[in-house]
Amino acid sequence: MKAWYDIEDIESIDSPSIALYEENLMHNLQKIISMVHGNTSLIMPHIKTSKMPKVIRAMMSLGIKNFKCSTIAEAEIAAAEGADGVLIAHQLVGPKIQRFCKLSQHFPNTSFSTIVDNIDSIKKLNEEAGKLQLNIGIYVDINSGMHRSGIEPGMALDKLIASIPLYEGLNFKGIHVYDGHLRDANFQNRNSKIEHEFEPVEILFDTLKQTYPHIKLICGGTPSFSSHVLQEHRITSPGTCVLWDWGYSEKLKEQDYKYAALLICRVISKPKKGVITIDLGHKSVASENPIHLRVRFLNLKNYELLSQSEEHGVLQVEHWEHIEVGDVLYGIPYHICPTVNLHDDVSVISNGKMVGRWHIEARKRKITI
């Protein structure tokens, strides 16, 4: 019987590569919107997962107009598609400050903003804004417990926020919090930890609203999406759930999304009994996790991924005699975001057939700016 992922014209698709299932993508986007009861102003999807202009276009067709990203290239593709607002949630240093300002000049119809967590960054942004007569939107990045970026709640944070009005080139737009470290499989436990960590952030936000009534609270990613949508004043930033992957499907059971991107690979050798080699090396699937947490194959049972090199994956399999060189394997990546970043494009699948290719434009570090 034909499985949902089987592609009729699979021989026209090279490997290793990524197949994007358009119906599943649209299902996931509709589900994200349903999580905020249709109020798309409450979501700012992170585009680091897909990095594709066509995916941004699909989101915009459903009323999603604001996006979060990590790189200048990601911000550029969103602006080129007509995004109303783009937040670069990665503190800008070095030439990125100048590139960010050039973006604002080149795309005047898009409102760009970025995050800050220290006074030196504020001064450098303000200096560049002054040179170009720009008004730069900033969100203060709060470290609520992940300890990766941001400033912890307290006197230093209060002093930082109090200094912002002194810089004429900057526009204080709100606070940003990412709590991606809280990933308990049990939703109630995860939600409890998220809200406990978030308590000082809420107190700060309520206090700031008295002076800055326009400010926004942008928070979380896919792991905390289920929690933050329960609070109507929080703007959420899901990313991975646009395409979905094996890792989050194991951890976030309450988020029942569909796999919209699969790895396509083929058997290229049977070097000895019980062992096969595939053309899926660590140049084609994210390898930051242990080898048993990289890919799960949908049409292969009782196997173990023994090793990977740049262009090869070696598996021990049970039914070796039933596998032929050239056989196609469909795999779910454990972590889709860095996996997408390894490929130039995806084969778009609709109703079981390839209907085109979408370029992964923002895997580049620089597009034009």
Summary of the structure (lengths in Angstrom):
residues: 369
radius of gyration: 22.1
end to end distance: 49.3
largest distance: 73.2
contacts: 1238
relative contact order: 0.17
helix: 35%
strand: 25%
